[in-house]
Amino acid sequence: MSFYYSIASGSSGNCAVWRAGGTAVLIDLGASVRALNQALRAIDMQVEDVTAVLLTHEHTDHIKGLATFVKKYDLPVYTTFGTAAAILQKLPQAQASLHTFSGGEAFDVGGLHVQSMPISHDAAEPVAYRIDGGGYGLGYVTDTGFLPEQVQAAVSGCDTIVLESNHDVEMLRTGPYPMYLKQRIRGKYGHLSNEECAAGARMLAQAGAKRLVLAHLSDKNNNPLTAFRCTQRSLSGSDCQLYVAPRGAMEEPIPLTEEGMQCSMFA
């Protein structure tokens, strides 16, 4: 079975599994090893079934499980040179596990072909990914201040897209965050708003996306229903299946099949 499964998504942690073509990879390690194992057991998997880990960048909500993970498991962790340098300043013990590449570089992991793409975020060398294998393609784009044309073009044609829908502009404006943090979030090195996500989703659906997962929602400046409705409106007339990744693990994986093509709040 080929599928996408979100283990954690949001400001407090991000981690997901993509399995296609007989190869499974983890994207980010923003969950504890205990939570990771618990989520994998729920879908009849274990860490040993995973071929590699792909990191998007070094912020804590994307690597907080890394220190324990590299102690327990001998799996390659792929990351950009910039991200690796930032990680090793705090976790020198991760050195042996890290496999480095330049943002924009492509490489193979098992039966999957991975294309990395530089994105705009206040991290050392953050990337988005396109992952192809087994007849399926995943575009994974979170933690970016805007959706670059090059990234949109690179993930166009993927049947499954994970796209950041971080905040509602008005909720952020009137919310509890200090002004400097609000400016960071809405700036060019911050995060995508619901409206920006919806605009990107419409174009990606027109390019062939069959499943779209809204990810990295803020718990203070957004809510699942608001994000869902915003993108749902932009997909009017499309048969693209729409999901919102919850903060914890999804109830079940999203299968990569043509059946049941209808909008759904959660998997």
N, C-alpha and C positions, 0 to 999 in steps of 0.2 A: 504494500500500500504506500502510495506517495501522498505526502501531506505537508501542511504548515501547522505548527503548534506553538502558540505563545505561552511561555512559562511565567513571564513577568513583563509588564509594560507600564511606563509612567515615570514620574520624577524620582521615585524611590528605587527603581530597579528595572532592568531590561534584559531579557534573555528569550531566545526562541529556538525552535528546531525546524529545520527544513530537510525533508527526506524525499529523494527522487533518484531514479536510476540505480537503486540499490545502495546509495550512499547517503548518510545522514551527517549533517553538520549543525553545530550550535552557532548561533549568531549572538555575540556578547555573553558576558558572564556577570550580569548584574543581579544575580540571585545567589543565595548561600548554597553550598554544596548539598546541604540537607534538603533544602527546598527543591533543588534541581533533581536530586534522586527521587524524591517523593513524586514530583510531577512526571518524571520519566516512567516510574513504576505504574502510574495511573494509565499510561498508554502502552503498557507491556514492552517498555524499553529499559535499557540501563546505559550508563555512560560508556561501557565497553562497546556498545553498538554505534557509537559516534566515531567518525573518522577524523574530525578536526574541529577547531574553534576558529571563528572569524570575528575579530574585534573591529568595531567601528571607530572607537577613540577611547581615551584614557579616563574620562570622567567617572567618578565613583559609582554612579548608578548603572554603569556598563561593565565595570570590572571588579565589583566588591567581592565576588566569589573567587577571584583569580588566585589569591595567595594560597588558599586551602586546596583549590583545584590542582595546582601544579605540584603540590606535595603528594597528593593521592593518586594522580593519574599521569601516565606517560603519553600524552596526546599533543600533537603540534598545535600551537596557537599562532594563527596568522595575523599579522598586524603591520601597519606602515612603520617605516624607520622612525618617523617623528613620534608616533604613539609609543613605540617600543622604548625610545629614549626617555620619554616621560614616565613610563611605567617603571623602568629600571632604577630611576631615582628613588623610588619608594619600595620597590620589590626586586632587589637584585637577584633574589633566589629564583626569579622567573626566567632568567637568562637562557637556560638550557631548553626551555619549552618554546621560546619565541622564534618564529620564522618570519623574516621581515621582507617587505616589498615597498616599492614607491607607489604613492597614490596615482592611480591611472593604469597601473600594471595589471596584467592578467596572468592567471596561473590555474593549474588543475589540482583538484582534491578528489582522490578516488575517481568515481565516474562523473564528477561534476566539473564544469568549466566556470571559473570565477573571474569576473571582470570588476575591478575596483574603480571608483570614480571619486575624485576630490569634491568635497562639499564645503559650504560656508558655515563654520561654527567656531566658537572660541576655544578650540582645542589645538593640540600640536600639529596633527596631520590627519584630520578626520576623513572618512570615506563612506560612501554608499556602495552597495553591491548589486550586480546582476549575476545570478547563478543559474546556469543551464545544465540540464542533464535528464536522461530518461524521457525525453519528449516534452519536458516542462521547463518553464522559466520563471524565476522569482526576481522581482525588483524590490530592494530593501533600502528605503530612503527615510531616515529620521535624523533629528538633531541638525537641522540646517536652517539658516536665516531666510533663505529663499530657495526656490527650485530652479537651479541653473538649467538653461536650455540643453547643455551637453548631457546632463544627467537625465533629463526628461527623454531626450532622444535615445540615450543608452538603454533605458528600461522599457521604451516603447516596444510593444509586441510581446512582452511577458504576459503570461496568462494570469499570474498572481502578483499583486503589488502590495507591499506594506508601506504605508505613507504616513508621515507624522501629521497629526491634527492636534497640536499641543494646547492651544488656548483660544478662547473666545475673546475677541478684541475688547468688547465692552466689559466683560467680567474682569479682564486683566486691568483695564483702566480704573475701575471702581473697587478693585480688590485690595487685599491687605498688604501686598508686597511694597517695599520701599521703592521710591522713584528710580533709583539706579538699577534695581533689578528689573523693573518694568521696562526700562529702556534697553537693557541687555536682551530680554526675551523678544522684544519686538524689533530689535535691530537686525542688521544684515548678517551678524554672526550668532544669532539667537535661535529661535524656533518658529516653525510654520504655524500660522493661525488656522482656525477652521476654514475661513474663507479662502485662504491661499491653498490649503489642502484640497478644497472642493474644486477650485479652478484647475489644479493639476490633475485631479481625479477625472474630471470630465474629458480632458485631452487624452489621458491614458486609456480610458474606456473606449474612446473613439479609435484608439490605436490597437485595440484588441484585448485589453485586460478583461478577464472573466471573473476575477475575484479581487476585491480590494479590502484591505484590513487597515482600519484607522488605528494608529499607535501613538504611544508616548503622550497620552493625555495628561494634562496637569490636574492634580486633585484640588487645587485652589482656584484655578482660573478656567475651568471647563467642567463638563459632565458628559457622560456617554450619549445621552439622548440629544443634547444640543449639537454635539459633533456629528452624530449620525444623521440628524435631520438636515444639517447644513450640506453635507455631501450628498445625501439622498436626493435633495432638490436638484443638484447639479447633474445627477445621473438620470434624470427623468427621461423616459423613453429608451433607456439602455437596459440590457439584460445582465449587466455586471452585478455580481453578488457582493453585497456590502456587509462587513462585520466591524465591530469595535473590539479591540483587544482589551480585556479587563486588566486590572492592576495585578491580580494573581493569575494562576494558570487557567487557561480555557477549560471549559467542561469537557471538550473533546477536540481532536484535531480537525482541521478543515481539509477534507479529502480533495484531491485534484481530479475531480470527475466533472462530467457535463450535467449530472443530475441535480435536481433541486435548485435550479438557478433562480433564486429569489432572495430579496433582501432579508437580512437577519441581524438582530442586535448583537448576538454573541454566538460563537460556535457551540 
